[in-house]
Amino acid sequence: MIETGLQNKVVIVTGAAAGIGRATARRFAQEGCRVASWDVTEADPEPGGLFQKVDVSKTASVDAAVEGVMAKWGAIHVLVNNAGILRDAQLVRFKDGAISGMMSDEQFDAVIGVNLRGVFLVTRAVAARMIPAGGGVILNASSVVGLYGNFGQTNYVAAKAGLIGMTRVWARELGKYHIRVNAVAPGFIATDMVKSIPEKILQTMVGHTPLGRMGQPEDIANAYLWLASDAASFISGVVLSVDGGAITGT
């Protein structure tokens, strides 16, 4: 059995009310961590944990939540930047000889605000606590679409590709403080949001995955746990695709 070294560590998971975030908060709690679950939607904390209602796109909300974690446990050892939203639309939609729609400023700004700016704000606040404490682990939720693009997701792809860049910058900047920074790029994962997609489209998605199935939220949670653990102590600046081979299959 691999010793993770995570017992009693303090972990923040953003977007922890459902899906991958909820599975991740639960997995770290199972490992004996003290978990602060952040979301804009109310959720029950994991046993022995803490739930905080946080808007990651707002500096004041983030800073107050970090202060709350420090007041309760006195440290932050692991940050999982999982929070994200979708506002899909084509850049410009042209049909029957006329422009019939386009991605709005609001759709673009909302996704960038949560998925990119939010990660910046949370990481800045947490890194400022990790540095004087002597180290930590920061994990960012990118996506396979951040690696190869996706139809109708200019805003989402821009954010997820941006996270890959920020991950590599922070690995360089924070490494000397013994802070490891990595990203996970999930493929098609069976969250409630994805399950609502029409069956025909779901089957197409599965068809692009060589392993022939969709991933489960727990698959991503396990990847986060491993990257946070002592078993990955010499890994930093990496983007780990957890996609059933989808990159190969595209």
C-alpha positions as CSV (number, residue, x, y, z in Angstrom):
1,M,0.0,0.0,0.0
2,I,1.3,3.4,-0.9
3,E,1.6,5.9,1.9
4,T,0.1,9.2,0.8
5,G,1.3,11.3,3.6
6,L,-2.0,13.2,3.6
7,Q,-3.4,12.2,7.0
8,N,-4.7,15.3,8.8
9,K,-3.6,17.6,6.0
10,V,-5.9,20.6,5.3
11,V,-7.3,20.6,1.8
12,I,-9.5,23.2,0.0
13,V,-11.6,21.9,-2.8
14,T,-13.5,24.6,-4.9
15,G,-16.7,23.7,-6.7
16,A,-17.3,20.9,-4.2
17,A,-21.1,20.8,-4.1
18,A,-21.5,18.2,-6.8
19,G,-19.8,16.2,-9.5
20,I,-16.0,16.0,-9.6
21,G,-15.6,18.5,-6.8
22,R,-17.8,16.5,-4.5
23,A,-16.1,13.2,-5.3
24,T,-12.7,14.9,-4.7
25,A,-13.7,16.4,-1.3
26,R,-15.0,12.9,-0.3
27,R,-11.9,11.1,-1.5
28,F,-9.6,13.4,0.5
29,A,-11.8,13.1,3.6
30,Q,-11.6,9.3,3.2
31,E,-7.8,9.7,3.3
32,G,-8.0,11.4,6.7
33,C,-7.7,15.0,5.5
34,R,-9.5,18.0,6.9
35,V,-11.5,19.3,3.9
36,A,-12.8,22.8,3.3
37,S,-15.5,22.5,0.6
38,W,-16.2,25.7,-1.3
39,D,-19.1,26.4,-3.6
40,V,-21.7,29.0,-4.4
41,T,-24.3,26.2,-3.9
42,E,-25.0,25.0,-0.4
43,A,-23.6,21.5,0.4
44,D,-23.1,19.4,3.5
45,P,-19.4,19.2,4.5
46,E,-17.6,15.9,4.6
47,P,-17.4,14.4,8.1
48,G,-15.0,16.6,10.2
49,G,-14.8,19.1,7.4
50,L,-16.1,22.6,6.7
51,F,-18.4,24.0,4.0
52,Q,-17.9,27.7,3.0
53,K,-20.1,29.5,0.5
54,V,-17.6,31.2,-1.8
55,D,-17.7,33.0,-5.1
56,V,-14.2,32.3,-6.4
57,S,-14.5,35.2,-8.9
58,K,-14.7,37.8,-6.1
59,T,-11.5,38.7,-4.2
60,A,-13.3,39.6,-1.0
61,S,-15.2,36.3,-0.9
62,V,-12.0,34.3,-1.5
63,D,-9.9,36.2,1.0
64,A,-12.6,35.8,3.7
65,A,-12.8,32.1,3.1
66,V,-9.1,31.6,3.3
67,E,-9.1,33.5,6.6
68,G,-11.8,31.1,7.8
69,V,-9.8,28.0,7.0
70,M,-6.7,29.5,8.7
71,A,-8.8,30.4,11.8
72,K,-10.1,26.9,12.0
73,W,-7.1,24.8,11.2
74,G,-4.1,27.1,11.0
75,A,-2.7,25.8,7.7
76,I,-3.5,25.0,4.1
77,H,-1.6,22.1,2.6
78,V,-3.5,21.3,-0.6
79,L,-5.6,23.4,-2.9
80,V,-7.8,21.8,-5.6
81,N,-9.0,24.5,-8.1
82,N,-12.0,22.6,-9.4
83,A,-14.8,25.2,-9.7
84,G,-16.0,25.9,-13.2
85,I,-19.1,26.8,-15.2
86,L,-20.2,26.5,-18.8
87,R,-21.8,29.1,-21.1
88,D,-21.5,27.5,-24.5
89,A,-22.2,29.2,-27.8
90,Q,-20.6,29.5,-31.2
91,L,-18.4,32.5,-31.8
92,V,-20.7,33.5,-34.7
93,R,-23.6,31.3,-35.9
94,F,-24.5,31.6,-39.6
95,K,-27.7,29.9,-40.8
96,D,-29.9,30.4,-43.9
97,G,-27.7,33.2,-45.2
98,A,-27.8,35.3,-42.1
99,I,-26.1,35.6,-38.7
100,S,-28.4,33.9,-36.2
101,G,-26.4,34.2,-33.0
102,M,-23.0,34.7,-31.4
103,M,-21.3,34.3,-28.1
104,S,-22.2,37.3,-25.9
105,D,-19.8,39.4,-23.8
106,E,-21.7,38.1,-20.8
107,Q,-21.2,34.5,-21.7
108,F,-17.5,35.0,-22.3
109,D,-16.9,37.1,-19.2
110,A,-18.8,34.7,-16.9
111,V,-16.7,31.7,-17.8
112,I,-13.4,33.6,-17.8
113,G,-14.4,35.1,-14.4
114,V,-15.0,31.8,-12.7
115,N,-12.8,29.3,-14.6
116,L,-9.6,31.5,-15.0
117,R,-9.8,34.6,-12.9
118,G,-11.2,32.5,-10.0
119,V,-8.2,30.2,-10.1
120,F,-5.9,33.2,-10.1
121,L,-7.6,34.7,-7.1
122,V,-7.8,31.5,-5.0
123,T,-4.2,30.5,-5.8
124,R,-2.8,33.9,-5.0
125,A,-4.5,33.9,-1.6
126,V,-3.5,30.3,-0.8
127,A,0.1,30.5,-2.1
128,A,0.6,33.5,0.2
129,R,-0.2,31.2,3.1
130,M,1.8,28.2,1.8
131,I,5.0,30.1,1.2
132,P,5.7,31.1,4.9
133,A,4.5,27.6,6.0
134,G,7.2,25.9,4.0
135,G,5.3,24.4,1.0
136,G,2.1,22.8,-0.3
137,V,0.4,21.4,-3.4
138,I,-1.8,23.3,-5.9
139,L,-3.9,21.3,-8.4
140,N,-5.8,23.0,-11.3
141,A,-8.7,21.5,-13.2
142,S,-8.0,22.0,-16.9
143,S,-9.6,19.8,-19.6
144,V,-8.8,17.9,-22.7
145,V,-10.6,20.6,-24.6
146,G,-7.9,23.0,-23.4
147,L,-5.4,20.8,-25.2
148,Y,-7.2,20.4,-28.6
149,G,-10.2,22.8,-28.6
150,N,-13.9,22.1,-28.9
151,F,-16.8,23.4,-31.0
152,G,-18.9,26.1,-29.3
153,Q,-16.6,26.6,-26.4
154,T,-14.4,29.6,-27.1
155,N,-14.7,30.9,-23.5
156,Y,-14.3,27.5,-21.8
157,V,-11.4,26.4,-24.0
158,A,-9.7,29.8,-23.5
159,A,-9.9,29.4,-19.7
160,K,-8.8,25.8,-19.6
161,A,-5.8,26.5,-21.9
162,G,-5.0,29.5,-19.8
163,L,-4.9,27.3,-16.7
164,I,-2.3,25.1,-18.4
165,G,-0.1,28.1,-18.9
166,M,-0.6,29.4,-15.4
167,T,0.2,25.9,-14.0
168,R,3.5,26.0,-15.7
169,V,4.3,29.5,-14.6
170,W,3.4,28.8,-11.0
171,A,5.5,25.6,-11.0
172,R,8.5,27.7,-11.9
173,E,7.7,30.6,-9.5
174,L,6.7,28.6,-6.5
175,G,8.9,25.5,-6.7
176,K,11.7,27.2,-4.6
177,Y,9.2,27.5,-1.8
178,H,8.5,23.7,-2.0
179,I,5.1,24.2,-3.6
180,R,4.2,21.8,-6.4
181,V,1.7,22.9,-9.0
182,N,0.1,20.5,-11.5
183,A,-3.1,20.3,-13.6
184,V,-5.5,17.5,-14.4
185,A,-7.2,17.4,-17.8
186,P,-10.4,15.3,-17.5
187,G,-12.0,13.8,-20.6
188,F,-15.7,12.9,-20.8
189,I,-16.8,12.4,-17.2
190,A,-20.2,11.2,-16.2
191,T,-21.3,14.1,-14.1
192,D,-25.0,15.1,-13.8
193,M,-24.4,18.0,-16.3
194,V,-22.9,15.6,-18.9
195,K,-25.6,12.9,-18.3
196,S,-28.2,15.5,-19.3
197,I,-26.8,15.6,-22.9
198,P,-28.9,13.7,-25.5
199,E,-28.0,10.0,-25.7
200,K,-26.8,10.2,-29.3
201,I,-24.3,12.9,-28.4
202,L,-23.1,10.9,-25.4
203,Q,-22.5,7.9,-27.6
204,T,-20.4,10.0,-30.0
205,M,-18.4,11.2,-27.0
206,V,-17.8,7.6,-25.8
207,G,-16.8,6.7,-29.4
208,H,-13.9,9.2,-29.2
209,T,-12.6,7.4,-26.1
210,P,-10.5,4.3,-26.8
211,L,-11.4,2.7,-23.5
212,G,-15.0,2.8,-24.6
213,R,-16.6,4.4,-21.6
214,M,-17.0,7.7,-19.9
215,G,-15.0,8.4,-16.8
216,Q,-16.4,8.7,-13.3
217,P,-15.9,11.6,-11.0
218,E,-14.0,9.3,-8.7
219,D,-11.4,8.7,-11.6
220,I,-10.5,12.4,-11.4
221,A,-10.6,12.5,-7.6
222,N,-8.1,9.6,-7.5
223,A,-5.8,11.5,-9.8
224,Y,-6.0,14.6,-7.6
225,L,-5.3,12.5,-4.5
226,W,-2.2,10.9,-6.1
227,L,-0.8,14.2,-7.3
228,A,-1.2,15.6,-3.8
229,S,0.4,12.7,-2.2
230,D,4.0,11.9,-1.3
231,A,4.0,9.4,-4.1
232,A,4.1,12.3,-6.5
233,S,6.6,14.4,-4.6
234,F,8.9,15.1,-7.6
235,I,6.2,15.9,-10.0
236,S,5.5,19.6,-10.8
237,G,4.4,21.6,-13.9
238,V,2.7,18.6,-15.4
239,V,-0.7,18.3,-17.1
240,L,-2.1,14.9,-16.5
241,S,-4.8,13.8,-18.9
242,V,-7.4,11.5,-17.3
243,D,-9.5,10.8,-20.4
244,G,-9.5,7.1,-21.2
245,G,-7.2,7.8,-24.1
246,A,-9.4,10.5,-25.7
247,I,-6.5,12.6,-26.9
248,T,-5.3,9.5,-28.8
249,G,-8.7,8.8,-30.1
250,T,-9.4,12.3,-31.6
